[in-house]
Amino acid sequence: MGSAVVGSAPGAALFFITYDSVKRHLGSRAPKISHNAEGKPYRAREGDSRSREAGVHMLAASLGEVAACAVRVPTEVVKQRAQASQHPSSWSALTYILQQRHAHGFVRVWRELYRGWSITLLREVPFTVIQFPLWEALKRYRLHQSGKTEVSGLEGGLLGSVAGAVAAGITTPLDVLKTRMMLAKEKQPMLSMLREIVSQSGPRAFFAGIGPRVGWISAGGAIFLGSYQWASNALGGVQDAS
């Protein structure tokens, strides 16, 4: 619990600072008016506009995840070792890693704290590339149906729950692989771990825990994105999903 609490705020802050900044910057550069061969102005086709928006959301979310993983990966390493009873607490797990500098140097500490960095990115980037464009599309659909100018915090949370559940189900195999790599007694390559899972447990192992994962991410998405939507509305942020 301790590592999750300590790591959640800075991780979320890094994500949304990056996500909002990239989305607003690229969104502001989108051409609103184009010209045809005769030089007459016309608005870009709606399909082209929607495709560009989805691309912007994917890029912004991906860069946000890369930034957030600077905090999220060490947090996950410490949290999962405590949850797997390798250490009695998060603090004990962190202390054990930090003490390795005496025998192996700071490079070993760095590698242990960021064990699973590549597979975490491999899981988080596809997850967020699915979740955030889907969330933005659902908000846009809701605005079109309701005729309102902004989505409420409650609506944003409910739509975030749906988007999170879909993304969680699709990326469960990557989560299984990440967890196995982080909990391994010795660091090993991704492909080696992949072959080990297939040989020992079969392909079905990659969907182990899909129910709890979809459940907690669905609930977490409702709180996470609902709170973000409410705060953005309250602070006057641009969240019109257009």
QUIQUI-V821679 format. One record per helix or strand of 2 or more residues. SS is the DSSP state (~ for helix, > for strand). FROM is the first residue (numbers start at 1). TO is the last residue. If there is no record, write none. Layout:
# QUIQUI-V821679
[[SS & FROM & TO] [SS & FROM & TO]]
This chain:
# QUIQUI-V821679
[[~ & 2 & 28] [> & 33 & 35] [> & 41 & 43] [~ & 46 & 83] [~ & 90 & 98] [~ & 101 & 104] [~ & 106 & 113] [~ & 117 & 146] [~ & 153 & 170] [~ & 172 & 183] [~ & 190 & 201] [~ & 203 & 207] [~ & 210 & 234]]
